[in-house]
Amino acid sequence: MRRAGISLLVIAIIGQLGWVAELVLHTHLSPLRTVTSALAVPGQPFAPVFRAAELMAGVALVLAVPPLLRLAPVHNRARTTMVLVGLLGVLYLVRGIFPLECRVVAAGGCIPDPDPSLGGQLHIAASILVNVFCAAGPVALLLWWHGRWTVAPAIGVVTGTIAWLLLVLDDFVGPGEFAGLASRGQMISASIVLGAGVAYLRRTGHDRGES
């Protein structure tokens, strides 16, 4: 169970950070202005790669829930955290199945379709909830982790807060100016939390092995 949980979380982290591939792939999209899900917009040269990464993250998180529930402490706060992990995976799957509908402009941005289809609406709703979950995940861990284990989720809270502030600033400076930066910050925040989960599982397994 422990090995399965760790392996699936590592796969999910790789999927969440799949957008990093834009550093070597010519996507013609501005990392500052375009959200990560815009990389998977149909018609983009490497859309299947980024779409597969998000689907991979979603499947891994959903499959990780059963082993994580077996390993988590038996109290509601820990169980709630595991449920949040699974729901985040579902949201990634929704975004992967129903890609963003937008139009790429010369400045490297991606203007959302003003009249999206049902699939486009589902993607927008899932993206909003992903933002909420990326903020709630670190807070959930802080409610039941103690001591040095609070460092990683605390960093996740700070990173997620900065991402939210960028979105607020975006409304004042101009729509889309910092949306991409905020989106990437949220993905980094979520990956930090999952990485802390991997370290936690490995450490608790090592401690029990010694006992």
SEDREN-790695 format. One line per 10 residues: number of its first residue (from 1); for each residue x negated, y, z of N, C-alpha, C. Coordinates in steps of 0.2 Angstrom, whole numbers, plus 5000, padded with zeros to 4 digits. Each point is the difference from the previous one (the first is absolute). Layout:
% residues N
NUM = X/Y/Z/X/Y/Z/X/Y/Z ~ ...
***
This chain:
% residues 211
1 = 4996/4994/5000/5004/5006/5000/4996/5006/5000 ~ 4995/5000/5004/4995/5006/5001/4997/5001/4993 ~ 4997/4995/4997/4996/5001/4994/5005/5002/4994 ~ 5006/4998/5000/5005/5002/4995/5002/5007/5001 ~ 5001/5002/5006/5002/5007/5002/4994/5005/4998 ~ 4994/4998/5001/4994/5004/4999/4999/5001/4992 ~ 5001/4994/4997/4999/5000/4992/5005/5004/4997 ~ 5006/4999/5002/5005/5004/4997/5000/5008/5001 ~ 4998/5001/5006/4999/5008/5001/4994/5002/4996 ~ 4995/4997/4999/4994/5002/4996/5002/5001/4993
11 = 5004/4995/4997/5003/5001/4994/5004/5006/4999 ~ 5004/5001/5005/5005/5006/5000/4996/5006/5000 ~ 4994/5001/5004/4996/5006/5000/4997/5001/4993 ~ 4998/4994/4997/4997/5001/4993/5005/5003/4995 ~ 5006/4997/5001/5006/5003/4996/5002/5007/5001 ~ 5000/5002/5006/5001/5007/5002/4995/5005/4997 ~ 4994/4997/5000/4994/5005/4998/4999/4999/4992 ~ 5005/4996/4997/4999/4999/4993/4999/5006/4996 ~ 5003/5006/5002/4999/5006/4997/4993/5003/4999 ~ 4995/4997/5004/4993/5002/5000/4997/4998/4993
21 = 5003/4996/4997/4998/4998/4993/5000/5005/4995 ~ 5004/5006/5002/5000/5005/4995/4994/5004/5000 ~ 4995/4999/5005/4993/5003/4999/4996/4997/4995 ~ 5002/4994/4997/4996/4997/4994/5004/5000/4994 ~ 5007/5000/5001/5004/5000/4994/5003/5007/4998 ~ 5000/5001/4994/5002/5006/4997/5008/5000/5000 ~ 5003/5003/5005/5007/5000/5001/5003/5006/4997 ~ 4996/5006/4999/5003/5006/4998/5004/5004/5005 ~ 5001/4997/5006/5004/5003/5005/4996/5003/5005 ~ 5002/5006/5003/4996/5003/5005/5001/4997/5007
31 = 4995/4998/5003/5001/4997/5007/5003/5005/5005 ~ 4999/5007/4999/5002/5005/5004/5008/5001/4999 ~ 5002/4999/4994/5007/5002/4999/5005/4994/4999 ~ 4998/4994/4999/5004/4995/4998/5000/4994/5006 ~ 5006/4998/5002/5000/4995/5005/4997/4993/4997 ~ 4998/4996/5005/4997/4994/4998/5005/4995/4995 ~ 5006/5001/5002/5005/4996/4996/5001/5002/4993 ~ 4998/5006/4998/5000/5003/4993/4995/4996/4996 ~ 4995/4997/5003/4995/4996/4996/5003/4994/4997 ~ 5005/4998/5002/5004/4994/4998/5006/5002/4995
41 = 5000/5006/4998/5006/5002/4996/4999/4997/4993 ~ 5005/4997/4997/5000/4996/4994/4997/5005/4995 ~ 4996/4997/4996/4997/5004/4994/4993/5003/5002 ~ 4998/5000/5007/4993/5001/5002/4995/4995/4998 ~ 4994/5001/4998/4996/4995/4997/4998/4994/5005 ~ 5000/5002/5006/4999/4995/5005/5005/4998/5005 ~ 5006/5002/4998/5006/4999/5004/5001/4993/5003 ~ 4999/4995/4996/5001/4993/5003/4995/4999/5005 ~ 4994/5002/5000/4995/4999/5005/5003/5003/5007 ~ 5002/5006/5000/5002/5004/5006/5007/4997/5002
51 = 5004/4998/4996/5006/4997/5002/4999/4993/5003 ~ 4995/4996/4997/4999/4994/5003/4997/5001/5007 ~ 4996/5005/5001/4997/5001/5007/5005/5001/5005 ~ 5005/5004/4998/5006/5002/5005/5004/4994/5001 ~ 5001/4996/4995/5004/4994/5001/4996/4995/5005 ~ 4994/5000/4999/4996/4995/5004/5000/5002/5007 ~ 5000/5007/5001/5000/5002/5007/5007/4998/5003 ~ 5005/5001/4996/5007/4999/5003/5001/4993/5002 ~ 4998/4995/4995/5000/4993/5001/4996/4998/5006 ~ 4994/5002/5001/4996/4998/5005/5003/5003/5007
61 = 5002/5006/5000/5003/5002/5007/5006/4996/5002 ~ 5005/4999/4995/5006/4996/5001/4998/4993/5003 ~ 4995/4996/4997/4998/4994/5001/4996/5000/5007 ~ 4997/5005/5002/4996/5001/5006/5005/5000/5006 ~ 5006/5002/5000/5004/5001/5005/5001/4993/5005 ~ 5002/4994/4997/5001/4994/5004/4994/4999/5004 ~ 4993/4999/4997/4995/4999/5004/4998/5005/5006 ~ 5002/5007/4998/4998/5005/5005/5005/5000/5005 ~ 5006/4998/4999/5005/4999/5005/4998/4994/5005 ~ 4997/4995/4997/4998/4995/5005/4994/5002/5004
71 = 4996/5004/4998/4994/5003/5003/5001/5006/5005 ~ 5005/5003/4998/5002/5007/5004/5002/4998/5007 ~ 4998/5005/5005/5002/4999/5007/5008/5000/5000 ~ 5003/4996/5005/5007/5000/5000/5003/5006/5004 ~ 5000/5005/4996/5004/5006/5003/5003/5004/4994 ~ 5005/5004/5001/5003/5003/4995/4996/5005/4995 ~ 4995/5003/5004/4996/5005/4996/4996/4997/4995 ~ 4997/4994/5002/4996/4997/4995/5004/4997/4995 ~ 5005/4997/5001/5005/4997/4995/5002/5005/4995 ~ 5002/5006/5003/5002/5006/4996/4995/5002/4995
81 = 4993/5000/5002/4995/5001/4995/4999/4995/4995 ~ 5001/4994/5001/5000/4995/4995/5006/5000/4995 ~ 5005/5002/5003/5006/5001/4995/4999/5006/4995 ~ 4997/5006/5003/4998/5005/4996/4995/4998/4994 ~ 4995/4996/5002/4996/4998/4995/5003/4996/4994 ~ 5005/4996/5002/5004/4996/4995/5004/5005/4996 ~ 5003/5005/5003/5005/5005/4996/4995/5004/4996 ~ 4994/5002/5002/4996/5004/4996/4998/4996/4993 ~ 4999/4993/5001/4999/4996/4995/5006/5000/4995 ~ 5006/5000/5002/5006/5000/4996/5000/5006/4996
91 = 4999/5006/5003/5000/5006/4997/4994/5000/4994 ~ 4995/4997/5001/4995/5000/4995/5002/4996/4994 ~ 5004/4995/5002/5003/4995/4995/5005/5004/4995 ~ 5004/5004/5004/5005/5004/4996/4997/5005/4996 ~ 4994/5003/5002/4997/5005/4996/4996/4997/4994 ~ 4998/4994/5001/4996/4996/4995/5005/4998/4995 ~ 5006/4997/5002/5005/4998/4995/5003/5005/4996 ~ 5002/5006/5004/5003/5006/4997/4995/5006/5000 ~ 4996/5000/4994/4995/5005/5000/5002/5007/5000 ~ 4996/5005/5002/5002/5007/4999/5002/5002/4993
101 = 5005/5005/4999/5001/5002/4994/4998/5008/5000 ~ 4995/5001/4996/4998/5007/4999/4996/5001/4994 ~ 4999/5006/4998/4997/5002/4994/4993/5003/5001 ~ 4995/4997/4997/4993/5003/5001/4999/5006/4996 ~ 4997/5006/5004/4999/5006/4997/4993/5001/4999 ~ 4998/5005/4996/4993/5001/4998/4995/5001/5006 ~ 5003/5004/5005/4996/5001/5006/4998/4994/5004 ~ 5002/4994/4998/4999/4994/5004/5005/4999/5005 ~ 5006/5003/5000/5005/4999/5005/5005/4995/4997 ~ 5005/4999/5004/5005/4995/4998/5007/5003/5002
111 = 5004/5003/4995/5006/5003/5002/5006/4995/5001 ~ 5003/4999/5006/5005/4995/5000/5006/5001/4996 ~ 5003/4995/4997/5006/5001/4996/5006/5003/5004 ~ 5003/5005/4998/5005/5004/5004/5006/4995/5000 ~ 5001/4996/4996/5006/4995/5000/4998/4993/5000 ~ 4997/4997/5005/4997/4993/5000/5006/4995/5000 ~ 4998/4994/4997/5005/4995/5000/5000/4997/5007 ~ 5004/4995/5001/5001/4997/5007/4993/4997/5002 ~ 4996/4997/4996/4994/4998/5002/4995/5006/5002 ~ 5001/5005/4996/4996/5006/5002/5002/5003/5007
121 = 5006/5000/5001/5003/5002/5007/4998/4995/5006 ~ 5000/4994/4998/4997/4995/5005/4993/5001/5002 ~ 4996/5002/4995/4993/5001/5001/4999/5006/5004 ~ 5004/5006/4999/4999/5006/5004/5002/4998/5007 ~ 5005/4997/5001/5003/4998/5007/4994/4996/5003 ~ 4998/4995/4997/4994/4996/5003/4994/5004/5002 ~ 4998/5005/4995/4994/5004/5001/5001/5004/5007 ~ 5006/5003/5001/5002/5004/5005/4999/4996/5007 ~ 5003/4994/4999/4999/4995/5006/4993/4998/5002 ~ 4996/4999/4994/4993/4998/5001/4997/5006/5004
131 = 5001/5006/4998/4997/5005/5004/5002/5000/5008 ~ 5006/4998/5001/5003/5000/5007/4996/4994/5003 ~ 5000/4994/4997/4997/4994/5003/4992/5001/5001 ~ 4997/5004/4996/4993/5001/5000/4998/5004/5007 ~ 5005/5005/5001/5000/5004/5006/5002/4996/5006 ~ 5005/4996/5000/5002/4996/5006/4996/4994/5002 ~ 4996/4997/4995/4996/4994/5001/4995/5002/5006 ~ 4995/5005/4999/4995/5001/5005/5003/5002/5007 ~ 5006/5004/5000/5003/5001/5006/5003/4994/5004 ~ 5002/4995/4996/5003/4994/5003/4994/4996/5003
141 = 4994/5000/4997/4995/4997/5003/4997/5003/5007 ~ 5001/5007/5000/4998/5004/5006/5004/4998/5006 ~ 5006/4998/4998/5005/4998/5006/4998/4994/5003 ~ 4996/4995/4997/4998/4994/5004/4993/4998/5000 ~ 4996/5004/4996/4993/4999/5000/4997/5004/5006 ~ 4994/4998/5003/4997/5004/5005/4992/5000/4999 ~ 4997/5005/5004/4993/5000/5000/4997/5002/4993 ~ 4995/4997/4998/4996/5001/4994/5005/4999/4994 ~ 5005/4995/5000/5004/4998/4995/5004/5006/4997 ~ 5001/5006/5004/5004/5005/4998/4996/5005/4996
151 = 4994/4999/4999/4996/5004/4996/5002/5000/4992 ~ 5001/4994/4997/5002/4999/4993/5007/5003/4999 ~ 5005/4998/5004/5006/5003/4999/5001/5008/5001 ~ 4995/5002/5004/5000/5007/5002/4997/5004/4993 ~ 4995/4997/4997/4998/5003/4994/5005/4999/4995 ~ 5004/4995/5000/5005/4999/4995/5006/5006/5001 ~ 5001/5001/5006/5005/5006/5002/4997/5006/4997 ~ 4994/5002/5001/4997/5006/4998/5000/5001/4992 ~ 4998/4994/4997/5000/5000/4993/5007/5001/4997 ~ 5005/4996/5003/5006/5001/4997/5003/5007/5002
161 = 4999/5003/5005/5002/5007/5002/4997/5005/4995 ~ 4994/4999/4998/4997/5004/4995/5003/5000/4993 ~ 5002/4993/4999/5004/4999/4993/5006/5004/5000 ~ 5004/4999/5006/5006/5004/5000/5000/5007/5000 ~ 4994/5003/5003/4999/5007/5000/4999/5002/4993 ~ 4996/4996/4996/4999/5002/4993/5006/5000/4996 ~ 5005/4996/5001/5007/5000/4997/5003/5006/5002 ~ 5000/5002/5006/5003/5006/5002/4997/5006/4996 ~ 4993/5000/5000/4997/5006/4996/5001/5000/4993 ~ 5002/4994/4997/5001/4999/4993/5007/5004/4999
171 = 5004/5000/5004/5006/5004/4999/4999/5007/5000 ~ 4995/5003/5003/4998/5007/5000/4996/5002/4994 ~ 4995/4996/4998/4995/5001/4995/5003/4999/4993 ~ 5004/4994/5000/5003/4999/4993/5001/4992/5000 ~ 5006/4998/4997/5002/4993/5000/4995/4996/4997 ~ 4997/4995/5003/4995/4995/4997/4993/5002/5001 ~ 4998/5006/5003/4993/5002/5000/4996/4995/5004 ~ 5003/4998/5006/4996/4996/5004/5004/4993/5002 ~ 5005/4998/4995/5003/4994/5001/4996/4994/5000 ~ 4995/5000/4995/4996/4994/4999/4995/4999/5006
181 = 4998/5006/5003/4995/4999/5005/5004/4998/5006 ~ 5006/5002/5001/5004/4998/5006/5001/4992/4999 ~ 5002/4998/4994/5002/4993/4999/4994/4996/5002 ~ 4994/5002/4997/4994/4996/5002/4998/5000/5007 ~ 5001/5005/5003/4999/5000/5008/5004/4996/5003 ~ 5007/4999/4998/5004/4995/5004/4998/4993/4998 ~ 4998/4999/4994/4998/4993/4999/4993/4998/5004 ~ 4996/5005/5001/4994/4999/5004/5002/4999/5007 ~ 5005/5004/5003/5002/4999/5006/5003/4993/5002 ~ 5004/4998/4995/5003/4993/5001/4995/4995/4999
191 = 4995/5001/4996/4995/4995/5000/4995/4999/5006 ~ 4999/5006/5003/4997/5000/5007/5003/4996/5005 ~ 5007/5001/5000/5004/4996/5005/5000/4993/4999 ~ 5000/4998/4993/5000/4993/4999/4993/4997/5001 ~ 4995/5004/4999/4993/4998/5001/4999/4999/5008 ~ 5003/5004/5004/5000/5000/5007/5003/4993/5002 ~ 5006/4999/4997/5003/4993/5001/4996/4994/4999 ~ 4996/5000/4994/4996/4995/4999/4994/4999/5005 ~ 4998/5006/5002/4995/5000/5006/5003/4997/5006 ~ 5006/5002/5001/5003/4998/5007/5001/4992/4999
201 = 5002/4998/4995/5002/4992/4999/4993/4997/5001 ~ 4995/5002/4997/4994/4997/5000/4997/5000/5007 ~ 5000/5005/5003/4998/5001/5007/5004/4996/5005 ~ 5006/5000/5000/5004/4996/5005/4999/4992/4998 ~ 4999/4999/4994/4999/4993/4998/4993/4997/5003 ~ 4995/5005/5000/4993/4998/5003/5001/5000/5007 ~ 5003/5004/5003/5001/5000/5008/5003/4994/5002 ~ 5005/4997/4996/5004/4994/5002/4995/4994/4999 ~ 4996/5001/4995/4996/4994/4998/4994/4999/5006 ~ 4998/5006/5003/4995/5000/5005/5003/4997/5006
211 = 5007/5001/5001/5003/4998/5007/5002/4993/4999
***
